[in-house]
Amino acid sequence: MFVNLFKTTARSVLTFIILFSAFTTYAAQPQVAHDIKNKLVVEAFVDGVVKQAMQNTHTQSGVVVVMKDGELVLSKGYGYADIDKQKPVNPKTSLFRAGSISKLFTWVAVMQLVEQGTLDLDIDVNQYLNTFKVKDSWPGRPITMRHIMTHTTGLEDALFGFLVINDIEKSLPLAQSLKEYQPARVNPPGEHTAYNNWSTALAGLIVANISGLSFYDYIQKNIFDPLGMKKATFAEPIPKELIANLAKAYNYQGGRYVEMDFEIFKNFTPAATLSVSGEDIALFAKALLNDGANDNGRILQGETLKQMLSQGFSHDDRVTGLGLGFFKRPYGAKNFNNFGHDGATTLYHSHLGMSQQESLMIFSSFSGGDSRRIRDDLQSAFYKAFYPKESITLIPPADFFQRSAKYAATYHSWRSNFTQLESIIRPLTAITITPLQDNTLLIGADRYVEIETNLFQQLDGTKKVAFQESSDGVITGFVYDGSGMVQYYPAAFYETYDFLFYFIACAMLIFIGTLLWVIYQWKLIKLSCQIEKRALLSPAIVASSNILFFIMIYIVFNDYGNALVFEVPTFLKFSLIFPLLTCIATAYQIYQTFKVWQLNLGQSIIVRIHHSIVSITALLIVCFYNYWNFIGFSYFG
């Protein structure tokens, strides 16, 4: 007993010394890489990032697996897979929801069919669809599988009411869900990157159509079984033989941990439903690091894998773009060539990063709490510590501010919605770019320095941003280095949050003032003739309908929040009646305004001018409703 106690204490002390040394060395000499082959160093470093962060954020489960040269350097679970049973996370057996890391299995399946000669990356995907077709919004420019794998389909994003469901009975067969929830094509294919779940699910349907197997059976037979992955599944709900292995997700509410419902993505299985253990994902990664095969079997030929990593899409070759399905990240020193994918559900956040040059893999997944922050912090700290970039002192060009105006704008992501009511989210997720007097560019919260034409680097870091410019010198967009799956475009002034805030605030002041005026003048209005009474009450009608709608919308977003992903609430559906009513009320108000001027109604010209102001405001609000898709019931679900 005392021997074991001594060993445990000695190990803890040694771990602390290594951890302290690692962090002090990193702070003093940021370019000195830690020893990735030293298991104690790796464990101490990861523990130092993860343990305290999990405690601070009330995150109850996580797993980290690091593999170097085909050997596991670290395979460790953190926290509990089941709090009630005090069951610790086991990296061999505990299943985590991998989110969009699922897509890598879909892309491998696609390329297996390419190897067999049954699928062509460069022909219209409609040739592989049986029960429905992708709408031909851009005649002569069809969507191909290459567009799907590089997220350049031109499809808008959508999620309200259908992406995640909380009742398995609401799930649909894959083909039916893709048909019912087909997003609009807002750009021609091949021009702009916009990450898209629907198109990935479409790729999975095509795999099923060509192979004659269900997507689940295809992945099991052609990827899981050959690689020996026994703790992995795309099925929802999780099969009985694996359900006990799930690392449950908990949120900290009211001073205790509350188990959250199992998230169901079954309508889009190929894009998001993978549940997998840390060591099983290592089996998959080992094949990707070893020309398509691990010790158990082969899933791709080496040349095919090379094609997936070397081909793809980039808006600017000076920054890291996309492979065929793989995210490519600018982590590590020159020639590190990180590739992989991140994954997120509403409860789980995961990272899978690999480097063939270094024969390295790191996989992490955390659930509940602030799991996104832990994933991102570990991801960033790990690569900086073990594969640091060379630091460069940046000096802003002395004349940059004089020519910086063309970059100044509010930018929206092409990964947005444009035809449904959720398009209103765009202004809330915008990025503002502002030139500064010190010859730097403020992008979001970070300052960037021009290092080449239309290429900028973070002043106190290594991030880069590349701008796209038209032939006539107008900036058309930008991408972050390593986030090439999403391009940003300069938004019109009327799409910006500031404009909308002040526009709506002014409109509400006018409408509220109108109601107060009607209340104040109510006795006089009652004594007016019928024609004048209708005219004087008309502004109150249009004002009331608009005020009620904005109150309802505020309640929807404030009270329902993330629940909008699961379903469109009845209260929101009811509130959408009011924009239709305001259209009628606005038409009536404009008619009454003509009457007011024509018949000189009201006590003074001030009344008639106010009537006109209300009409103009109401008409502008109708334009607002129309632009942001509030007129009509524009949503899925």
N, C-alpha and C positions, 0 to 999 in steps of 0.2 A: 504494500500500500504506500509506504513511505518512498519506495523507489519510483513508483508511478507518479506520486505527487512531485517528487524532485524533477523528474523528466518533464512533466507538464509545466512546472514553474520555470525551469531552465529554457524550455522552448518559448514560453511567453516572453521572458527577458530577452532572448536572442531575437525574437520577432520585433520587439520594441526597438532594440538597437539598430536592426536593419532598416526598419521603417523610418526611424529618426535620421539615420545616416542618409537614406534615400532622399528624403525631402530636403534636408539641408544641402546635400550635394546638388540637387536639382535647382534649388534657389540660388546657390552660389555660382554654379557652372551649368547653365541651362543646356549647353551643347554636349555635355557628357552623358552618353546613353547608359542606362542601367542594364545589368546583365539579364537578358531575356531567358537565358538557359538556367539561371539560378532559381530553383523553385522557391526557396525561402524568400528571396528578394521579390519575386513576382507576387507571392501570396501576401507578403507584408504590405506591398504597395497597394494591391487591390483591397485588402482589408482596410487600409487607412482611408481609402476613398469611400468605400461602400458602407462600412459598419456604422460610422457616425452619421452619415447621410441618411441611412435607413431609419435610424433612431430619431433623427431630427424631423423627418418628414412622415413618420408613422407608416413607413413602407414595410410590409411584413414578410415578403418573400422575394428571393432573387437567386440567380445562378450565374456564375462566371466560369467559362472554360477557355483556357489558353493552350494552343497546340503549336509546337515548334519542331520542325523537321520530323513530323509524323508522330511525335510523342507528346502526351499531355503534360504540360508544365504545371498547369493549375486546373483542377476540376473541383469546384467547391459550391455548395449550397449555402444560402444565407436565410436566416429566419425560418418560418414555419410554413409548410405546405397546407397544414390544417391546424389552426390555432386551438380549436376545441379539444382535439386529440393530442395537442403538443407534438405533432409529427413534423420533424425537421425536413427541410428541402434536401433531396438527394439528387445530385447531378446526373446519376445514372438513370434514375427512374421517374423523377418528378417532371410532369408535363407542364410547359408554359405555352401560352398562346403567342405564337410568333408573328401574328399580323401579316404585314406585307412581305416578310421573308418568304411566305408561301409562294410568292410570284416566281422565285428562282426555280422552284420545282416545275412550275408551269412552263417556264422558258426552256428548261432542260428537256421536258417532254416534247415541246415544239421542235427543238433541234434534233431530237431522236428521229422524228418523222421526216425532217429534212434529210438526215443521213440515209433514211430508207428510200428517199425519192418520192414519197407520197405527199409532200407539202412543199410549196414554193413560197419563199419569203416575199416575192416581188409581184405577185398577181393579186387581183381583187379577191378579198376574203369572202365575198358573197358566193364565190364558186364552191366554198366549203360549207355553206349554210343550207339547211333543208327546210325549216319551218318558218323562217322570216329572213329578211334582208336588211343590211345596213342601208339607211336612206341615202339616195344619190343626190346629196345636196350640192355637190360640185361636179357636174357632168364632165366626164373625161379624166377625172382625178380621183380614182377609187382609193379606199383605204387598203393597205397591204399589211401582211404580218410584220414586215420590217417597221412600218409606221407604228404598229401596236407595241413592238418591243422597244422602240425608242421614244415612246410617248409623244409622237408627233402626228396623231390622228386628226387633230383639229376639233376634237369633241370637247364640249364643256363639261364641267364637273357638276355633280349633284349628289345629295345625301339625305335631304329631309324626308323622313317617313318610310325609308325602305332599305337603307344600307345595312343597318343593324336591326334585328327584330328580337323581341323578348318572348316570343311564343312560337315554338317549333311548328305549330299547326298552321302558321301563316307563311311558312316557307313554300316556295314554288319549284318545280323542275327548272333546271338551269336554263334551258332554251326559252321557257315561258317567261321567266323573270327578266332575261335579257331583252326579250321582245317588248314586255310591258314597260320596262324602265330605260328604254333606249334614249340616251341624251342627244341633244341637238349638236349638229356640226356647225361650229361658229367660225372655223378657219379652214382653208384648204389644207390637205394633209402635207406633211413634210416641211412646214415653214416655222411653226412655233412649238416649243415643248410645253406640255401641260400634263402632268402626272394624272393617270386615269385608271380607276378600278374596273369600270365597266368593260373596257377594251381587253383588260387582262382576263376577265372572266370569259369574254368572247373567245380568246385564244384557247382557254380550257375546253370550251364547247367544241371548237374545231378539232382539238385533239381527240375528244370523245367521238365526234362524227367520223373522222378518218379511221380511227382504230377499231371502232365498233364496240368499244368498252365504255363503261361509265368512267367519268374522270377519276373517281375514287379507285376503281379497280385498275385503271391504267397506271396511276402513280404507285399503287401497291406492288403491282407486278413488274414494273419497269424501272422503279427507282428504289423504293423501300426494301423490297426483297433482295435485289442484287447487292445492295450496300450493307445488308444486315441490320437495317433500322427497325427494331422491334418495339421501340417506344416512340412511335410517331403515327399520327393519323390526321386525315383531312375531314373525317366524319364529324357531323354534329347531329345529335348529341354524341359525346365521346362514347365509344363502344364499352360495353359492360366490363370487359377484361382490362380496360385501361382507366376507367373512371376514378378508381381509387388513387391513381397516380397524379391526378390533377392538382397543381399548386393553386389553391383557391385565392381569389382576390378579395381583399378587405379594404374598406375605407374607414378612417377614424372619425367617428361621429359621436358627439355627446360624451366624450371621455372613454369610449370603448370601440373595439373593432367590430365592424358590421360586415358580414359576408355579403358580397354583391352577386347578383344574378349572373348566370353564365350567358355570355354574349353570343348571339347567333348570327353568323354571316352566310348562312346556307344559300341564300339567293345568289351569292357571288363566290361560291366555294373556291375556285382556282386563284382568287385574288387575296384571300385572307384567313382561311380556316385552319391552317396548320397548327396542331398542338404537338409539341416535341420536347424530349429531354435534352439537356445540354450535351451529353455525350453522344446522343444520336445525331445531333446536328453536326458534331465533330466528324462523324463517319461520312456525312455528305460533303463537308468541307475538305476532308482528306482526298476525296475523289477529284474535287475541283482543283486541288493543289498538285495533283499527281496525274495530269493528262487524262482525267476522266475516270479513273479507277482507284478503289481502295483495296485493302487486303482481301475483301470478300467478293468483289466483282466490279464490272465496268458498266458505266451508264452513258458515256460519250467517248468518241474518238478524240485524240489529242488535237487534231487539226480543227475539229468542230469547236472545241473549247477555245482554241486560239482565235478562231473567227469571231466567237462571241465577245472576246476581250479586245480584239483589235478593230473590229467594225463597230458601227453605232452612229452616234450623231453628236455634233458639237456646234454651238453658235459661234465659237471662236476657238481655234486650235491652241491658243495660248493658255487656255484654262481647261480643267478636266471636265470632259463631257460624259456621255453615256456609252456603255457597251450595248450589245444586243441583250437587253434585259438587265444587265448588271449596272448597279450604281458604281461609279468610279470616283474615288475620293482623293484629295490632295494631301493625305496624311503621309508622314514619314519623309525621309530625305529623298534626294534624287534617285529615280529608278525603283522606289519602293512599290509603286503601282498598286495601291490598295483598291480592291474591288469587293463587292458584296451587296448588302441591302440592309435597310433599317425596317423595323416593323412597329406598328402601333395599333392598338385597339383603344377603347375608352378606358381600359383598365390595365393593360399590359404594354410595356415598351421594351423593345429588343434591338440589338445591334449584331450584325454578322459582318466582320471585316476580315479580308484575306489578302495575302501577298505571295504570289508564286516565287518572286525573286528571293524572299526571305523564308519561304516555306512556313508561313505564319498564319494562324487563325485566332481571332478572339470572338467569342460569342457571349453576350450578356442579355439577360432578360429579368425584368423586375415587374412586380404587380402591385396595384393599389397605391395609395398614398400619392406622393409626388414622384412616381416611378420614371416619368420622362426626364426629370432633372437629374436623377441619379444615373440613368443610362447615358445622358449627354455628357455629364461631368466625368464619368469614368472613361468614356470613349475618348474625349479630348485629352484628359490627363495621361491615359495609357500611352497613346502614340507620342505625345510630347516627351514622356519620360524614357521610353524604350527605343524610340526611333525619332529623335529630335531633328527638326529642320535647322539649317544654317541660318543664323540671325543676320539680318542686313540693316544697316542704319539708313533710313530713308530721309532724303532732303527734298521738300516740296519745290517744284520749279517756281522761280521767282515771279514768272509772268502768268501763272495758271489762273489766278482770280480774274484776270482781264478777259479770258476766253472761256470761262467756266459756265456762263449762263445757259448754254445749250443743254447742260445736264440737269438743271434745276427743274424739278417737277414732282408730282405725286404719282407713284407707280403702283399699278395693280398687277396681280398675278393672272396669267392666262389660265392657271388652274382655278377657275372660278365658274360661277354660274351666270348666264346671260339671258335666259329665256323664262326663268321661273322666279317665284317670289324670294327665294334664298339668294338671289343676286344682290340683295341689299347688304349682304355680308362683305362684299368687295371693299367698300370704303372703310370697314372696320379692320381690315387686315392689310391696309396699304403701307407702302414704304415711302417716306419723304426724303428727297435728296436736296441738300442745300449747300451751295458754295460758301466757304468761309474766308474771311479776310487773310488768314494765315496761309492761303494757297492750298488748302486741303478741301476735300469734299466730304460733307457729313452725310453718310448713308445710314439711315436709321439712327442708331445711337453711337456709331463708330466713325472715326475720321480715317479717310483714305487719301493716299498720295498717288498722283499720276506717275507711272513708271514707263509707260509707252502710250502711243496714241490709243485712246479709248480703253486703256487697261490701267487699273488702280490696285494698290495694295494697302492693306490696313497699316496705319501709321505705327502702331505698337503691337503688331501681330503679323500673321502670315496669310490671312485671308485675302483673296483677290476678287475683283469684280471686273467683268468685261462688258462694255457697252456695244450695242449694234447701231450702225449709222446708215442712213439711206444715201443714195448717190448725190442728193442735193444738200447733204450736211445736216439732216435732221435726225436726232436720236430716236430710234424706234423701239428700244428695249435694252434690258441688261440681264445678265445671269451671274450668279455667284459661282466661284470656282468650286467644283465638286457637287453642285446642286443643279446640274444641267437639265434635270427633268422638269424644271419650272422656270419659265422665262417671265420677266416683268415688262409691262408696257406703260408708257406715259398716259395717264388718265386725263380726260377732259376736266376742266375746272368744275363742271356741274356734277361730276362723279365723286368729288373729294368729300371727305368727312366734314371739313371745316365749312365748305359751302352748304352742304346739306343741313348741318347743325344750325347755322344762322338763318338759312332759308325757312326751315321748319319752325324755328323759334319765332321769327318775325310773323310767319303765317298764324301761329298759335296766339301770339299777342293780338293780332288783328281780329281773330275769331273770338277770343275771350273778351276783348274790348267791345265787340259787336253785341255779344250776349249781355254784357253789363249795361250797355246803352239801351238795349231793348227792355231790360228789367227796369232801368231808371225811367224810361219814357212810357212804361206800360199803360199808365192811366190815360195819357194823351192818345196812345195808339188805339185803345179801346173805343175812344170817342170818334175816331176817324171814320170816314166812309169806307165801304167795303173794298173799293179799288185801292185806296191808299193803305188800308190795313194790310192787304195781301202784299203790297209792295214793301211796306216797312217791316213785315215779319219774315220776308224771304231771306234776308241776310242771316237771321237767327237760325233758320232751318239748315242752311248750308254750313254755317259755323258749327252747329251742334253735331251734325253728322261727321264732320272732320275731327272735331275734338274727341268724340267717342271712339273713333277708329284709332287714333294715336294712343289713347289711354289703353285700349285693348291690346294693341301691338306691344306696348311697353309691358303689360302684364304677361303676355305670351313669352317674350324673351327673358323677362325677369324671373318668372315662376317655373317655366318649363326647361329652359336652358338646353343641356345636353340631351334631354328627352326628345327633342325634335329629331334627333338622329333615328330614334326608334319608331316614331309615328307622328303624323300631323294631328295635333289635338283638336277635338271638336270645337273648342273655344276659338282656335285660330280660324277654322273653317267658317264659323259663325261671323267672326270679325270681318272676313273678306266680303260679306254682304254690303258693308258700309261704303267701300270705294265705288261700288256700283250705284248705291243710293246717292252718293255725292255727285256722280256724273249727272244724274237726273236733277238733283237739287241745284247743281251749277248751271245747267241749261235753263232751269226755271229762274234762277237768280239773274242771269244775263237778260232774259226776256223782261223781267221786272225792272231791270236797270234802264232799258230802253223806254219802258213806260214812265219811269220816274222822270227822266229827262224830257220825254215827249209831252207829258201832261203837267210838268212842273210840280210834281208831288213832293211832299215833305215840307218842313217849315222854312228851310233855307237851302242855299246852294251847298252848304257844308254837308247836309244830309245826302244830297245827290252825289257829291264827290265821294263821300264815304261809301255810298252804294256802289259806285264804280270801282273803288279800291277793293271792296269785298269780292266783286265779280272777277277782277283781274287776279286776285289772290287765289280764289277758288279754281279758276281756269288753270293757273300755274300748278296748283296742287294736283289737279287731274292729270296734267302732263307728268308730274312726279310719279303718280300712281301707275301710269301707263309705262313709263320708262323702266321702273323697277318691278314691273310685273305683278302689281297688286290688284289690277283690274282683271276679273275672272279668277278662276280657281286654279292658278298655275303652280301645280306641285304634283309630285308623284305620291302614290300611296292611297 
